[in-house]
Amino acid sequence: MGILSRASYVVRSKVNALLNRAEDPTETLDYSYEQMRDELQDVKQGIADLTTQKKRLEIQKRRLEENVEKHNEQAREAVRQDRDDLARQALEKKQAKMSQIEELEGQIADLQGTQEDLVEKKNELQNRIEEFRTKKETMKARYEAAEASSRVSEAMTGVGDEMSDVSRAIERAEERTDEMEARSEAMDELVDTGAFDDALSDKDSIDRELESGRTSAEVDTELETLKSEMGEPAEEEEGGSDAEAETEVDAADLDVADSEVEAELEELKDDEN
């Protein structure tokens, strides 16, 4: 197979595939029905033209018959006047008219036969059109029912084009939601661990830990004070006194440690300056 033959074959196959996808059986049936109706109308028009032509010939025949009768009268009158020559001329014209009438009768008979054939074909075509119309409506109803059933089945199974788009949209939304939830959890974790320092604050993680320790100590102290004011039992007070003593010692140690850290920090700042 040559290049041109292959190219022509490929083009025809592509065009055929496009036509198959674009073809709507209901539209094709309607178009075929209209074509048959047009053919029927052409047949009716042909019958009308043929009948008109036959009527013209019949009119000519009647006129010729009238002339024949006229020539008969002329021949009789010529005989009464002893004009054989005129009578002969009238009879000769009569014979010519009768020959024309005979010829017209043959043409009229032919037209009549053709007309009858066309009328029979017209009736047959009309019956076929009526049968086709019934089949067309039945096929259209079956096709529309099958198409609706197919759309419902595709919608229920999710294999249709529109349902596939919806399924893909849901999948993309789920993926996007999962990504955003994971990102939010990651950001919360990084904030909790102090990986992201506040851009507006000069405190680092050590400052935040120290501040948290001081806050916790202050809360414990306030809690002990609140318990003392509410008047707890003596044993609990003694236990509380021991706890307060230990808390005061720890606080003193913490203050000393804080003083040493602060002094070291001051030295580091002086060195940097």
Sequence and secondary structure as in RCSB ss.txt:
>XXXX:A:sequence
MGILSRASYVVRSKVNALLNRAEDPTETLDYSYEQMRDELQDVKQGIADLTTQKKRLEIQKRRLEENVEKHNEQA
REAVRQDRDDLARQALEKKQAKMSQIEELEGQIADLQGTQEDLVEKKNELQNRIEEFRTKKETMKARYEAAEASS
RVSEAMTGVGDEMSDVSRAIERAEERTDEMEARSEAMDELVDTGAFDDALSDKDSIDRELESGRTSAEVDTELET
LKSEMGEPAEEEEGGSDAEAETEVDAADLDVADSEVEAELEELKDDEN
>XXXX:A:secstr
  HHHHHHHHHHHHHHHHHHHH  HHHHHHHHHHHHHHHHHHHHHHHHHHHHHHHHHHHHHHHHHHHHHHHHHHH
HHHHHTT HHHHHHHHHHHHHHHHHHHHHHHHHHHHHHHHHHHHHHHHHHHHHHHHHHHHHHHHHHHHHHHHHHH
HHHHHHHT SHHHHHHHHHHHHHHHHHHHHHHHHHHHHHHHHHT S  TT    HHHHHHHHHHHHHHHHHHHHH
HHHHT   HHHHHHHHHHHHHHHHHHHHHHHHHHHHHHHHHHHHHHH 
